[in-house]
Amino acid sequence: MTQTGRAATINGEPSRNAAEGMATSLRRIRAEYDRDSITVYQAYRPDIGVPAVRSGTFVEPFSRGRMTWIKPSFLWLMARSNWARKPGQEMVLAVRIGRAGWEEALASAVPTHADRRVFRDSDEWRRRFAEATVHVQWDPERSLRGSKLEQRSIQVGLSRHIIDRYVDDWILGIEDRTPLVRRIHRLVQDGKTSKASALLPPERLYPLEPELAQRIGAA
């Protein structure tokens, strides 16, 4: 599989070759990962984030009773959290989880839309979605400057029925990436986009078995 990551951009925007490649791979998972783990991002207020970093997993006042969304795209979360400046999202956490847990979540996931490539009809989608413990949503990926791109970025929603697995079994460690977020954002504001791009996490295509890719609507 061809590995494509942040290097295929110019100042945070897709290069021509990268854009051409996206035409046939708009919904692919791009992430920072190694043989055993994958990094996903979440943004919280400090009273949740600080204990999580200290404990290496989420502890109170983090709630296990509601759905939590994890995202492997750093720049998508930057757009979502306004570079950690939105109220309640002032702390950006890089959560390293086991690849086995990540793929367990995907294997249980149902997309948030009735994708005809995945479901026979809307009735099948509604039935499966109502029973799903994990949701998958594909949103426009973002550039370094926050522009929406044609390629899609995955979000994975973990419901209260599976969140114990995430917190107790899948998480290998949590790092506070807020200082890096602020450093990159300052460079972007100063027009130093090449230097900012060089600091972005090294995301590349994440390999999926065909059956799993089909289940989540990747293409």
NORMOUR-V757219 format. One record per residue. N is the residue number from 1. PHI is phi as a letter, one per 40 degrees, with the letter a starting at -180 (none if undefined). OMEGA is omega in radians with two decimals (* if undefined). NEAR is the number of other C-alpha atoms within 8 Angstrom. Layout:
n phi omega near
N PHI OMEGA NEAR
N PHI OMEGA NEAR
This chain:
n phi omega near
1 none 3.10 3
2 c 3.14 4
3 c -3.13 6
4 b -3.11 10
5 b -3.11 10
6 c -3.12 12
7 c -3.13 7
8 c 3.11 10
9 b 3.02 10
10 b -3.09 9
11 f 3.10 9
12 g 3.10 12
13 b -3.10 8
14 c 3.00 11
15 c -3.12 9
16 c -3.13 6
17 c 3.12 8
18 c -3.13 11
19 c 3.11 9
20 c 3.13 7
21 c -3.13 8
22 c -3.09 10
23 d -3.13 7
24 b -3.12 6
25 a -3.09 9
26 c -3.13 10
27 b 3.09 12
28 b 3.13 12
29 c 3.06 11
30 b -2.99 12
31 a 2.95 14
32 c -3.10 11
33 a 3.02 10
34 b -3.05 6
35 c -3.00 5
36 b -2.98 8
37 b 3.05 10
38 b -3.14 14
39 b 3.06 12
40 b -3.03 13
41 b 3.01 14
42 a 3.11 12
43 b -3.10 14
44 b 2.98 12
45 c -3.04 11
46 d -3.10 8
47 c 3.00 7
48 c -3.04 13
49 c -3.08 14
50 c 3.09 8
51 c 3.13 11
52 c 3.11 12
53 c -3.12 13
54 c -3.05 6
55 c -3.11 8
56 g 3.04 10
57 a -3.10 12
58 c 3.12 10
59 b 3.12 9
60 d 0.26 7
61 c 3.02 6
62 d -3.09 7
63 c 3.02 6
64 c -3.06 8
65 c -3.13 5
66 b -3.14 7
67 c 3.05 10
68 b -3.07 8
69 b 3.11 9
70 b -3.02 11
71 b 3.11 13
72 c -3.13 14
73 c 3.10 14
74 c -3.07 10
75 c 3.06 11
76 c -3.14 11
77 c 3.08 14
78 c 3.09 12
79 c -3.11 10
80 c -3.06 7
81 c -3.06 12
82 f 3.12 9
83 f 3.07 12
84 g 3.12 14
85 b 3.09 8
86 c 3.08 9
87 d -3.13 6
88 g 3.13 7
89 b -3.03 12
90 c -3.10 14
91 b -3.12 13
92 c -3.11 15
93 b 2.97 15
94 c -3.06 12
95 b 3.14 13
96 c -3.13 12
97 b 3.12 14
98 c 3.12 12
99 c 3.12 10
100 c 3.11 8
101 c 3.09 11
102 d -3.11 11
103 c 3.01 8
104 c 3.12 8
105 c -3.13 10
106 c -3.13 12
107 c 3.11 8
108 b -2.95 9
109 c 3.01 13
110 b 3.12 12
111 d -3.11 12
112 c 3.10 8
113 b -3.09 6
114 c -3.13 11
115 c -3.09 8
116 c 3.06 7
117 c -3.09 7
118 b -3.04 10
119 b 3.11 10
120 c -3.12 8
121 a -3.10 8
122 c 3.13 8
123 c 3.11 6
124 c 3.13 9
125 c -3.11 12
126 c -3.13 9
127 c -3.11 8
128 c -3.13 9
129 c -3.14 11
130 c -3.10 6
131 c -2.99 6
132 c 3.03 10
133 c -3.13 11
134 b 3.08 14
135 b 3.07 14
136 b 3.12 14
137 b 3.13 10
138 b -3.14 9
139 b 3.12 8
140 d 3.02 10
141 c -3.10 13
142 b 3.05 12
143 c 3.12 12
144 d 3.14 12
145 c 3.08 7
146 g 3.14 9
147 c 3.06 7
148 c 3.13 8
149 b -3.13 9
150 c 3.14 8
151 c -3.06 10
152 b 3.13 12
153 b -3.08 14
154 c 2.91 14
155 b 3.14 12
156 b -3.13 12
157 c -3.13 11
158 b -3.10 15
159 c 3.13 12
160 c -3.12 11
161 c -3.11 7
162 b -3.02 10
163 c 3.07 12
164 c 3.11 10
165 c 3.13 8
166 c -3.04 10
167 c -2.99 10
168 c -3.00 8
169 b -2.99 8
170 c -3.04 12
171 c 3.13 14
172 b 3.14 10
173 i -3.14 10
174 b -3.13 13
175 b 3.06 8
176 c 3.13 11
177 c -3.09 10
178 d 3.10 11
179 d 3.09 7
180 c 3.12 7
181 d -3.11 12
182 c 3.13 10
183 c 3.14 8
184 c -3.11 12
185 c 3.10 10
186 c 3.12 8
187 c 3.10 12
188 c 3.13 12
189 c -3.13 7
190 c 3.14 6
191 g -3.11 6
192 c -3.00 9
193 c 3.11 11
194 c 3.10 9
195 c 3.10 8
196 c -3.13 13
197 c -3.11 12
198 c -3.12 6
199 c -3.10 7
200 c 3.07 9
201 d -3.07 7
202 c -3.12 9
203 c 3.12 12
204 a -3.10 11
205 c 3.13 12
206 c -3.09 9
207 c 3.11 6
208 b 2.98 6
209 c -3.09 6
210 d -3.12 6
211 c 3.14 6
212 c 3.10 10
213 c 3.12 11
214 c -3.08 11
215 c -3.07 11
216 c 3.09 12
217 g 3.07 11
218 c 3.14 9
219 a * 9
